[in-house]
Amino acid sequence: MNSRMSRRAMLRTVAALGVAGAAGAWQLSVDSPADRLHLTSAARLPEPFTLPLAVPPVLAPERRDDATDYYRIVQRVANASVLPGYSTPIWGYNGIFPGPTVVSNRARRTVVTHRNELPVPAVVHLHGGHVPEESDGYPTDLLYPVGGGMDAMGDTMGRPDPSAHTTIGERDYTYPGGQPAATLWYHDHRMDFTGPSVWRGLAGFHLVTDDAEQRLGLPSGVRDIPIMLADRAFDARGGFVYPALDPTSTHTPGVSGKFGRGVLGDVVLVNGVPWPAHRVDTARYRLRLLNASNARVYRLRFDRRGGSLPIVQIGSDGGLLARPQELTELTIAPGERYDVVADFSGCAVGEQVTVYNDLGAGTTTRVMRFEVAQQVTDTAVVPDRLTEFETLERRTAVATRRFAFRQGDAGGMRGWVINGHAYDPVTPIARPRLGEVEIWQVSTDLDHPIHLHLNQFQVLSRNGRAPLAADGGWKDTLYLTATGMAEIAVRFTDHAGRFVMHCHNLEHEDMAMMATFTTTAGIGA
């Protein structure tokens, strides 16, 4: 059977349900942080800072040869202990949330075999990965469940995608290596259903290391901690609540009513634990911050005795900065990563450092707490120089392109679009040539975190002025607030093929705010 409708039919269904239009699913007021629109949990919630932080397990390779490390991950339905006293059904990589952490060495190739034992098709995207088209996780490159399962072939506006690479049961994703040490992550990227799939648990860390980074003397071992932020809400039985038009994720994409602007929960999870506490030594800790929320933006502040504990940013989406920089707060939007060092060496044993979210309200103002438990001698350092950094020069750009992220017509209905068009997997919005620098001007009507696949970029300006301090380094996701505009310099390399740019508010992405670009070794267009 054809178990998913065209986007045009879907939008008509949404309109018939009364959730589209200027006052419905697509409308977002400029003055939001929209916590007044969050889902409310019915389950008993734990007191903040009473549960210990969990760290996702590092996945061991099944085998190695001279050049390649081979891993295996099974996507399956499972139950997780998220809230005390409840069992939460999830879709998990290896049945856990977050999924296991994959660690790659820059000098080696990584192959990850994914087996799909879920009730729906899946797509795996290595977010931030510099990988060829067939392993990038293009939204219509579906991995069907073992045994075939439902027919959910991707289409847009009723047109099939003849270029889709689809497989049944298992698929190898090949990551050739070569990119700098960085904090990446992997998540589901299935067309029209990324939001509910990630909400159910399909997200995990993928860390890239190299010898140069390891020689720096940065905090390591148990003092190098991946921190995944993800808000959720829970029903009375402890299950995740998500306002899907189709709870089975097999037919109709989209969410109900006001949640078309982005789904927010009232519980902040850190590595799958609500408002955890973590015992630390009087030492420096490397925190690999990832916002894996569907739509929530956080402004993080480390509070110590009513003042701020400064944090030192050492890395961005694509790897280390040239030099560290001290920050007193950090705004992180969906898809973004920031590597920071928190220095607890000046704290007394028994002191507490609480991480707050200054963009939250009520229960979402608190994130986690560090409790200083032991006095130690710390040998970790943060060097004044972290890595050699190439600057993309504006004067070398061969083209300037403009991309407007707006509300607009998507198949006859009000939707989220880029340059006035809903997502079309067949027709590219641009054809950049490999190896050439281009300037991309991106603008928004409302708040959008904008993500490019294949290569990172550098931020040249915001609203005609200098970039923010946290914009430094190589980025692949850029958060623009309402009526924002930024210029970025990008150079695509190595891999010719089709890739996507999109809003990383997952509800916006699922509702058409995505576009294909095709990289070519020939003449660009």
N, C-alpha and C positions, 0 to 999 in steps of 0.2 A: 504493500500500500504506500501511497505517498503521504508520509506522516508529518510533513511540514508544509505550510502554505507559503506562497510567494510573499515578499515584503508588502506588495500592494494589497493583497488580500488580508494580511495581518493588520495593516493600518486601518483598513475598513472595519475589521472586527473590533479594534480598539475604539474607533469612533462610535460604532454601534453600542459599545458598552458605556459610552459617555465619558471616556477618560482621555480623549484627545482634544486638541484645540487650545485656544488662548488661555483658558482657565483650567486646563486639565493636565494630562500627563506630561505635556511638553513645556509647561510654563515654569520658569524659575525667576523669582524676584531677585533683583540686584542686591538687596540688603540682607540676603540669607546668610547666616551659617546654618540654617535650616535644621537646627537641632529641634526646633518645634515640630519638625516633620519626621522625627525618627520613629522607628518601631519601638514598642514598649514590651518588655519581657513579662510573661506571666509566671515564670518559674521563680523559685526562691534564689536570690542572688547572694553570693558570699560577701562578707565584709571585705573591702579593699585591703590588700597587703597582708592577707592571712594565708595565701597559698604560695608554695615555692615556685620560682621560675623553672620551667623545663627548657632544655636545649635539644633541638632535633638531633637524632642520631646521624652520624656520618656513615654513608653507605659504602660498604666495601666492594671493590670490583669483583666480578665473578672470575675474571682471568685477565692476564696481561700478556702482551707480546712485546717485541722490541720497540714498537712505535705507538701502541694503542692500549688504552684501558677500557675494559668492557663491563658495563653495568646492566642491571635488569631491574625494572620497576613494574609492579602490577597495580593497575588502577582498579579498585574494588570498593564495594559497599562494606562498611564496617560500623562499629559502635565505638565511641570515644568517651572518656571521662573528662568532660569539660567543666561542668558545674558539679559541686559535691552533692552526692545523693541522686544523680541522674545519669542516664545513658543517652548520649546524643548520636543519632544516626548521621554518618558522614559519607562522602565520597572521598577516598583518600588514596594518595600514592603509597603503595604498600600498606594500605589500610590505616594510615595515621595522618594526623593534621597537627602541625605542618608536615609535609612529606619529608623523607630522608634528605639530608644534605649531600649533594654530590660535590666532590672536590677534584678539580682538574688542574694539571700542571700545564703551564703555557707551552712547554716544549713537547707535549704529547697530544695525540689525538684522543678524543673521548667518543665512545659509541654507547648510547643508552637505548636498550631495547625496552619498549613499553608494550605491555600486554593489557588489553582492555577487557575487563570483566564487569564493567558497569552496564546498566540497562540502556545506555544511549551512546552515540558516537562521541569521540573525543578528539582533540587536537592539542599537541604539546608545543608551546612556544618557549624557547629559552630567551627570556627578556634581557636584552643587552648583549646577546650573543652575536658574534660576527661569524655567520654560518651561511652555507648555500641555501638557495630557495627550497630545495626539497626537504631540508631539515629545519626550516625556520618556523614551521607551524602556521602556514598560510590558512586562513579561516575555513576554507572549503576542502582542505587536504585531510579528509576525515579518516580516523581510525575506527572502524566499526567494531562492535563488540564481538567477542569470540563466538563463532557460530553464525555470524552475519547480522542477526538482529534486525532492527527497524531500518527502513529505507528513509534516510534523512539527507538525501543528496542536496548540497547547497544550491540555492538559486536566489536571484535578486530580480525583482519586478517580473517574476515568472520565467526568467531566462536561466537555463542551466549553465554550469561552469565547465566547459569542455576541457579545460586545462588542469582540473583538480587531480591531485595524486591521492587516490583513496586506496586503503588496504583493509583487510579483515583480520581481526584477532591480535596480531603483533606487528610492530613496526620498529625499525632501527632509525634512530636519529643520530646523525654523525656530525660531531663538532670538531673541526680540523685543528683547533688550537691556534697559537700565534698571537692572540690578543693579550694585552697587559693584564696583570693581576687586578682583579675587581670582584665586587660583590654583585653577582647576577642572581636571577631567580627564574624558576620555571612554573608555568601555570597553564590551565586550559585556555584555549583560544578558539573554541568552536563558534562558527558564525551564528550570530543571533542569540547564543546561549552562554556566553562567557560569564556574565554576571551570576546566574544561579549556580553554575558549575564551580566557580571560585568560592562563592559563598558557602557551598557545601563542603569545601575543604581542599580543592585541587590546587595547591600552591606549595612550593618548597624552595629552599636555597640551592644555588649552584655557585660555588666559589672557585675562582681562578687564582692560582698562585704562581709565583716565579721566583727564581733564585735571587734576583735583585731586591725584591720586597723582603724576602726572608733575611737578608743581610742587614737590614735597617735597624734591627733591634726593637721593633715595635712590640707592644704587648702580644703575647701568644699563648697557646695552650688554653687553659681554663680561663684566662683573662682576655681571650678573643671570642666574643659572644655575638652570634647572629640574633637580631632582635626583630621579629616580624610583628608589625602592628596590624590588627584586623578587628573591626568592630562587628558585633553580631547581636541578634536578639533571639529570645528563646520562648517557646510555647510552654504550656503548663506541664508537659511531660519532659521538658528539657531538650526538645528538638529545635534546630535552627528554624526561625521564621523568615520567610522570604515571600514578598507579595507578587508572585508570578501569576500571569494570566493563565498559564498552563503549568501546574505544579510538577507534571511528569517530564517537562523539558523535551517533549517529543513532537508537539504540534505548533502551538502559537507562541512566538517570542513576545517578550515585553512584560511590563509590570503594571500594576493597577494605579489609577489615579495620580496623586501627587508624587508617587515614587518614580515617575519617569524622569524626574530631575536628579535622581540618584538615591540609592537605598542606604539608609543609615540605621545602625543599631544603637542600643543604649548600654551595651557592655563592651569595654575595651579589652580585647584579648592580646596578650603578648606571648608569642610562641604557643598559642592555643590555650593560655591560662588567663583567667580574668584577674586583672589588677594584681599581678604577682609581686612578691618580695624576693630579693636576691641578696645573700650574704657575700660581702666582699672584704678583701684585705685593704690595708692602707697602701694602695698601689695604683698604678695606671691600668685602665681597662680599655680595650678596643671594642667598641660597640658598632656592629654593622646594622644600621637602622634601615629597615625596609617598610614602606607603607604598602601593604597588600590588601587594604580596604577597598571595597567597591567604589565608594564615593567620598569617604570622609577625609578631610584635610586636617592635619594636626600642626599646632605650633607648640613645640616642645620646649619646656623650661625645666632645668634641674635646680630644685629649691633646697637650700641648706640653711637651716635656722632662720628662715624668713628672707634670706638673700639668695642670690644665684650662685651656683657652682659653675664657673665657666667650662665650656667644652671646647676642645680643639678639633676642628675639622681637618682630616687628613686625606679624605677621598670623596669622590662623587660617583655618579652612575657608572662611568666607564673606567674607574681606577683612581690611582693616587693623584693628588694635586702636586704641582711643582713644589709648593711650600705649604706648611701648615698655617692655619689661621684660627684665631680664637673667636668664639661666638658666645653670646649670652642666651640666645634662643635660636630655634631652627624650625622653619616651616617646611613640612614634607607632605607632598600630595600623592595620590595613588600612583604607584609605579616607580616613584623616586626612591633612590638609595643614597644614604650619606654615611660614610665611615667617620666616626668621631672617637676621640680619646677622652675619657672622663678620669680625672686624677683625684683619687681619694686619699692621697698620701698626707694631705694636710688635715684630714678628719680625725677625730678622736674615736677610739673604740666605743661602740654604743651609739654613735651618731647616725642619723638617718638622712638620706638624700632622696627626695621625692620628685618624680618626674610628672609634671603637670602638662595638660593640653589647654592652652589659653584660647583655643578656638572652640572648645567644647562647652557644654552646659549640663548642669546636674551631674549625673553619674559619669559623663564622658569628659569631665575636667581632669580626672585622675588617670594615670597610665600605669605606673609601677613604682616600686620603692627599692632603694639600695640600703642595706643595713651593714654598717662597718663592724666587723666581728673580730678582726685579728690584726695585730701590729706585725708588720713584716719589713724586710729590706727589699726594695724594688730595684731591679737592674734594668727594666725596660726604659727606652728613651723615645723621644719624638725628634728626629733630626730636623735641622733647619732646612735641609734640602731633601725632598722625598723622591723625586724622579725627574728625568729630563722630559721637557714638555714642548711639543711642537705647536706653534701658534698658526692657525689658518688666517692668512692675510686677506683682508677685504679686496685689496687691489688685484689679487690673482683670480678673483671670481670671474667665471665666464658667463654666468647667467644669474638673473634675479627672478624669483618666482614668488607669487603671493597666494596665500591660502587663508581663507576666511572660515572660521568655525562659528556657525550661526544656527539659529532656528530657521527653518524654511520648509519648502514643499518637499515631501518625500512620498512620491507615489500618490499625489492628490490629497495628502493629509499633512498636518503640521508635524515636523520631525526635527531631528538634529542632522545637519548636513555640512559638507565642506564644499566651498565655492558653489553653493546652491544645488549640489547634487547629493543624493543618497548613495550609500556604498554600492559600487558596481565592481564585482571581481573580474569582469571581462575587459573593461576599458580603462587604461591607465590615465591618471590625472597629470602625470609628468613622465618624461623619459630622460633622466640624467645619465650622463656618460661617466663610466668608471674612471677614477683618477682625477677628475676635474672638480675644483672648488666652486660651489654655488652659494648664493645668498638666498635663504628662504625667509620671507616675511610672513609671520603668522599673526592673526588677529582674532579676537573673540568678541562675542556679544555678552556672554555670561562667563562663569568660571569653567575653565577646561584645562586639565593636565594633558599636554600633547606629547605623544610618543611616536618616534620613528624607529622602524626596524632596520637591520643590517649594520648601520654605522652610528657611532656617537657624533655629536656636533658640539660647537662652541657658541656660547651666547655673546653676541656683539653689542646688543643694546636692548633696553626696555623702554617703551613709550618715548623713544627719542633721546633717552638718557643712558647713563652707564648701567651695566648689569648690576644686580645685587651681589653682595659678597659671596653668598652661597651658590651663585651661578657659575663659579669658577670650575675649571677642569673640563673633562669630557662628559657631556650630558646625553641621555637618550630620551628623557622625559622632562618637559618644561611646564611648570604651572603658571598659567595666566589667569588673572582675575578679570572681572567683568570689564568690558571695553578695553582690554589690554592689547598691546602689540609688541612683538619682539622680532629682532633680526637674529638669525642664526647662520653660522657658516658650517657647511657640511660637505664632505668629500666621500663619496661611496667608492669602495675598493673591492677588488678580488672576485666578487660573485655577481655575474650577470643573471638577471631573472626578475621575477615580480615579487614585490614586498608591499607592506602597507604602512601608512601613517594613520593615526586615529586618536580620538580622545580616550584617555585611560580612566575616566569615569565609566565604569563598565556598563551602566545602564544607557549612557549616551552611545557608547560603542555598539551595543546590541541594537540600538534603535537608529542605526544607519550612519553614525558619525565616524566614517572610516573611508579611506580612499587607497586605491592601488597606485603604486609607481613602479616603473620598470627600469631597471638599470641595464645599460647596454655598453658593449665595447665599441660600438659604432658611433654614428653621429647622434648626438642628443637632440631632444625636441622639447 
